[in-house]
Every structure is written in structure tokens, then in C-alpha cells.
Amino acid sequence: MKLIYFTLLLFISTMANAQNDFKAAQIKFERVNDAYESKWESLAQSIKSAGYSKHFSMLINAYKAEGKLEVWLKRNSDKHYALFKTYDFCAHSGTLGPKVIEGDKQTPEGFYYINVFNPVSSFYLSLGINYPNSVDSARTGEGKKTGGDIYIHGNCVTVGCIPLTDEKIKELYVLAVEATNSGQKNIPVNIYPFKMTAENFKKYAIQFSKQEAFWKTLQPGYLAFEKHNQMPTIKEIKGNYVIR
């Protein structure tokens, strides 16, 4: 019921973006209000110093092997993102390779977006991603459970999510609220097994040979973003990612 409620909350708030109401609705929650009181002043100054206006879009890149989560920002009028902040995972779950089935404790790998804002999470604050997508469902197979409820959240425990500390999730949550309030409909969350350079790919493909074919569908997205600092167009076609 909580997941349904907060998905509905996000839908309603997205529809209300034109009235600039999303932030107002979120800040009514105690933890979000506290996050703004403790983090927003310094974040706003950093955003201004980096040359962004108060209306910006954001993108998240996460790397499982490195345990890093990057926040990239751009002005709504710009095409290119720039790196704004990097956070460390504070715990890990599973190993390299995508999530396949419910209970495998794997963190997903693929191209997602934030679809849930949970201001009363059991893990302080949390941002849900749209796992499983059609690629995940095709991998798991008909009649099997993909699992779900994958979040970036506070606290330092995980069975497949990406955990940050409570202090770090305050910052990330506030940034996501601000981006949504500025009109961004979907905040991309790209989860990679590692930074997918040619050297890294060769190293990890030897260690995890069963994942090589799947990782080859992720790498073009990583390389395109590294080259252009723009989110490429990604299609989910017949159970695979196609980068255009």
C-alpha cells in the first residue's frame, strides 16, 4: 500500500509541476523539511557557484564495483551535464551482474529513472527506481518473479538497493525534489557494474564471463555519455537495450 501511495503521490505532484507545487507538498513531511533546513543553504550556494540557475535537471550514474554514485546537473536550457557531486555507497549487496530474480540480493544494472519519492521511508528518505523494466522482465522469464522495490536510500543496510548515509540521502533527496519542481519529469538513474572503459570491461569480463553479452548492451550508453555528457536515447527492444 505504501508503494502505491507514493507512486500516486509522484504522479499527482508531476501533474502539479506547472503550479510549482511539488516542493511545497514534499516539504510538509518532517524529514524532508529537516533535509531542507540542514542542507539546502549550502547546496544552493554550491549550485550557484557551479554556474547553475535555480531551475536545473539532474542525472545519476552509479557504479557498483567502485561503490560510487555521481550526481550530474545541467541548466534546463543546456544540453550537456556536468558532474556536481559524488557519494560513496555505504554498503553493498550481491556481486557484479544484473538482478535476475526476487531474493537474489543483486543490485540491478541498467537504465532507469526515479519513479517514487518516499519521505517516510523505513530507511529515512528514499528514491525508488522503475525496476523492473522490460529488459529485466525478459531476463527473469515468464512465470518468475523479478523482485522490486529498489531504492536509493539512507541507512547502511541493503539487499539489492543503493544505500547512502542519512546525511547524504538528505542532499540527494533535496536535489531530486528541486529538479522535479523545476519541471523534470524523469530523473535518469543509470546503474553500471563498473566504469565501463575498455580496460575495465576486459578485466571484469574475464572474471564474470556470463555477464559479458549483457554488459555489451550497457557499454554504448556509458561511452556515449562519457563522450558527450548527454543522456543518449535508449530504447528497450525485445529484451535488450538499444542505444541511439
FENGI-V387859 format. One record per backbone hydrogen bond with DSSP energy under -0.5 kcal/mol. NH is the residue of the N-H (numbers start at 0). CO is the residue of the C=O. If there is no record, write none. Layout:
[[NH:CO] [NH:CO]]
//
This chain:
[[4:0] [5:1] [6:2] [7:3] [8:4] [9:5] [10:6] [11:7] [12:8] [13:9] [14:10] [15:11] [16:13] [18:15] [19:16] [20:15] [24:20] [25:21] [26:22] [27:24] [28:25] [32:28] [33:29] [34:30] [35:31] [36:32] [37:33] [38:34] [39:34] [39:35] [40:35] [42:38] [43:39] [44:40] [45:41] [46:42] [47:43] [48:44] [49:45] [50:47] [51:46] [55:53] [56:73] [58:71] [59:187] [60:69] [61:189] [62:67] [63:191] [64:192] [66:62] [67:62] [68:86] [69:60] [70:84] [71:58] [71:69] [72:81] [73:56] [75:54] [77:74] [80:228] [81:72] [83:70] [84:70] [86:68] [88:66] [89:162] [90:162] [101:144] [103:100] [106:92] [109:190] [111:109] [111:188] [113:186] [114:127] [115:127] [117:115] [117:125] [118:116] [120:117] [120:123] [123:120] [124:122] [125:117] [126:151] [127:115] [127:125] [128:149] [129:112] [130:128] [136:132] [137:133] [138:134] [139:135] [140:136] [143:140] [150:148] [151:126] [152:150] [152:161] [153:122] [153:124] [161:150] [162:160] [163:152] [168:164] [169:165] [170:166] [171:167] [172:168] [173:169] [174:170] [175:171] [176:172] [177:173] [178:174] [179:175] [180:176] [181:177] [182:179] [183:178] [184:182] [187:57] [187:185] [188:111] [189:59] [190:109] [190:188] [191:61] [191:189] [195:193] [196:194] [200:196] [201:197] [202:198] [203:199] [204:200] [205:201] [206:202] [207:203] [208:205] [210:207] [211:208] [214:210] [215:211] [216:212] [216:213] [217:213] [217:214] [218:214] [219:215] [220:217] [221:217] [222:218] [223:219] [224:220] [225:221] [226:222] [227:223] [228:224] [231:229] [233:231] [234:241] [236:234] [236:239] [237:235] [239:236] [241:234] [243:232]]
//
